[in-house]
């Protein structure tokens, strides 16, 4: 997985928190491989949910994490 530099990631998060959709999209795309890996790993546990639903929930989780992130802590 190609990770963002810490400062770049912090700058993107701050931009995304102020409503910059391009920054939020870049963050979510960066974590897309992890989201898919996790959906594949736990897909068997969620028989009532499709793989696509699990991926979408992963994206939503990244979105919520960005909104709640407080770098000063």
N, C-alpha and C positions, 0 to 999 in steps of 0.2 A: 504494500500500500504506500502510495506516495504522499507523505504527510506535509502539511503546510508548516512553514517556520512559525515559531511561537508568536513573534511580533505581528506577522502577517495575519495569523489566525485571530489574534486579539483585535486587530484593526478591522477585520471582516466582521467579527462578532459585534463590535461597537457600531459599525455601519448598519448591520442587519437589525440591530435593536432600534435604530432610528428610522427604520422603514425601507432600507435599501434592499430591494428584491434581488438584485444581481449578486450582492454579497451573500444573502441567505441561500440562494441557489448554488453558489460556489461552495459554501460550507457543506450543504447537503450532498452535493456531487462528490465532494472529497470523502465523505463517509459512506458513500453508496456501496463499496465493496464490503465493508463491515456489516452494513444493514442486510445485504443479500446473504452473507455467510451466516449471520445469526438467524435469519429466516429459514435457511436450509437446515441449520442445526436443530432448531426447536419446532420445525414444521410438523413433525410427527406427533407432538404433544397437543397441537391445536387442530385436531381433525375437523372441527367445525369451521375453520377459517382457511381460505385459500392462501397459496404462496403470495399472491399479489396483495392480499389484505395484510399479511404480515409485513411485507416490504413497506406498504403505505403507513402502517403503524410505526415502523422504524423511522421513517422520514418525519412523521409527526413528533416522535420522541426527540429527534434532533432539533426540530423547530422549537419545541418547548424548552429544551435545554439551553438553546441560544437565548431565548427570552428571559430565562431565570438566571443566567450566568452573571456572576458578580466578580470581576477580576480582582477587586481590592480585598477579597477574603482569602 
